[in-house]
């Protein structure tokens, strides 16, 4: 009886998926407080427009920064992906 080990390609895909899930979770943890703050500012009629603009600007900049960090992480991770077009 021949015992087969894990398929190296499947293992690589699993590792990539785990890294991407981790990166996505980190992005969400970073943006969650800013998104909540922005949502609260939208619902608060007492907030001055200037302050609302500051909160919105902080959210936009943080989202932009987080997206670029995530994209860089994605590029690095997928750069280690096996060549799936060989199938």
C-alpha positions as CSV (number, residue, x, y, z in Angstrom):
1,X,0.0,0.0,0.0
2,X,1.4,3.4,-1.0
3,X,0.9,6.3,1.4
4,X,0.5,9.6,-0.2
5,X,1.6,12.8,1.6
6,X,-0.2,16.1,1.2
7,X,-0.2,17.5,-2.3
8,X,2.4,20.3,-2.4
9,X,0.2,22.5,-4.6
10,X,-2.8,22.1,-2.3
11,X,-0.6,22.9,0.7
12,X,0.7,26.0,-1.0
13,X,-2.8,27.2,-1.8
14,X,-3.9,26.6,1.8
15,X,-0.9,28.6,3.1
16,X,-1.7,31.4,0.7
17,X,-5.3,31.4,1.7
18,X,-4.4,31.5,5.4
19,X,-2.0,34.5,4.8
20,X,-4.6,36.4,2.9
21,X,-7.3,35.7,5.5
22,X,-4.9,37.0,8.2
23,X,-4.1,40.1,6.1
24,X,-7.8,40.7,5.6
25,X,-8.5,40.4,9.3
26,X,-5.7,42.8,10.2
27,X,-7.1,45.3,7.7
28,X,-10.6,45.0,9.2
29,X,-9.3,45.4,12.8
30,X,-7.5,48.6,11.7
31,X,-10.5,50.1,9.9
32,X,-13.3,49.0,12.2
33,X,-12.9,51.8,14.8
34,X,-12.6,54.4,12.1
35,X,-15.6,53.1,10.3
36,X,-17.6,53.1,13.5
37,X,-16.5,56.7,14.3
38,X,-17.5,57.8,10.8
39,X,-20.9,56.1,11.1
40,X,-21.5,57.7,14.5
41,X,-20.6,61.1,13.1
42,X,-23.0,60.7,10.3
43,X,-25.9,60.1,12.7
44,X,-25.0,62.8,15.2
45,X,-26.8,66.1,14.2
46,X,-24.9,68.0,16.9
47,X,-21.6,67.5,15.2
48,X,-20.3,70.6,13.4
49,X,-19.7,70.1,9.7
50,X,-16.0,70.9,10.0
51,X,-15.5,68.1,12.6
52,X,-17.6,65.7,10.5
53,X,-15.3,66.5,7.5
54,X,-12.2,65.8,9.7
55,X,-13.6,62.4,10.7
56,X,-14.5,61.6,7.1
57,X,-11.0,62.6,5.9
58,X,-9.3,60.4,8.5
59,X,-11.5,57.5,7.4
60,X,-10.8,58.0,3.7
61,X,-7.0,58.3,4.3
62,X,-6.9,55.2,6.6
63,X,-8.9,53.2,4.1
64,X,-6.6,54.2,1.3
65,X,-3.5,53.4,3.3
66,X,-5.0,50.0,4.5
67,X,-5.9,49.1,0.9
68,X,-2.4,49.8,-0.3
69,X,-0.8,47.8,2.5
70,X,-3.2,44.9,1.8
71,X,-2.5,45.1,-2.0
72,X,1.3,44.9,-1.3
73,X,0.7,42.0,1.0
74,X,-1.4,40.3,-1.7
75,X,1.2,40.9,-4.4
76,X,4.0,39.4,-2.1
77,X,1.8,36.4,-1.2
78,X,0.6,35.7,-4.7
79,X,4.2,36.0,-5.9
80,X,4.9,32.8,-3.9
81,X,1.9,31.0,-5.4
82,X,2.4,27.9,-7.5
83,X,1.9,28.1,-11.2
84,X,-1.7,27.1,-11.5
85,X,-1.8,27.5,-15.3
86,X,0.2,24.3,-15.8
87,X,-2.9,22.1,-15.2
